[in-house]
Amino acid sequence: MKILMLHVDDFSYEAKKKAIKSAENVSQKSYSTSNALVVFATVEPNDSKVLDDVVKDIVEQLNRLKVNEVVLYPYAHLSSTLAKPGEAIKVLLKLEEMLKEKGVKVHRAPFGWYKSFQIKCKGHPLAELSKRYSP
Ligand SMILES: Nc1ncnc2c1ncn2[C@@H]1O[C@H](CO)[C@@H](NC(=O)[C@@H](N)CO)[C@H]1O
């Protein structure tokens, strides 16, 4: 798995169009928030094995930033070895569940959609962090 964590003043997205057949059917097509940790996540094969480490790092970053909201954003652009959509959505749902079990407020952006987004990154020294995990 590859993740990019951005501490934002503001973040909003709008789901525009389904990109794949297995795109989620979603009732909420847009979302906006402030002072949150946006986690762009690219799922790679066998990533269910790295979720404990991913959760640990996200929770540590939330504690450093004194933030409790995560926007989990499926993002197929941080790796060239993508897990298939069926596997990727399962891993993201599990990641969302594990973060919520830790008391984190999580909003997961729709899977399988082209989305527009606006982002205002805070720009302090800890505002941007990328991590890579190998099973
Ligand atoms: N291995 C994977 N990891 C994370 N997300 C993945 C994925 N495979 C498919 N997706 C989702 O399907 C959309 C089209 O690839 C992806 N959409 C996006 O990545 C948007 N930023 C539009 O480009 C994403 O929602």
The ligand as an ORCA input file, in Angstrom:
! r2SCAN-3c Opt
* xyz 0 1
  N      -5.958     -0.355     -6.231
  C      -6.741      0.718     -5.980
  N      -6.470      1.506     -4.929
  C      -7.251      2.589     -4.680
  N      -8.335      2.936     -5.427
  C      -8.625      2.160     -6.494
  C      -7.846      1.031     -6.808
  N      -8.371      0.454     -7.930
  C      -9.431      1.199     -8.274
  N      -9.609      2.226     -7.419
  C     -10.737      3.161     -7.472
  O     -11.309      3.116     -8.792
  C     -11.115      4.361     -9.459
  C     -10.657      4.136    -10.882
  O      -9.420      3.498    -10.866
  C     -10.133      5.130     -8.624
  N     -10.380      6.561     -8.704
  C      -9.389      7.418     -8.467
  O      -8.253      7.103     -8.210
  C      -9.834      8.887     -8.474
  N      -8.858      9.707     -7.821
  C     -10.020      9.339     -9.874
  O      -8.838      9.149    -10.524
  C     -10.388      4.610     -7.225
  O     -11.537      5.228     -6.652
*
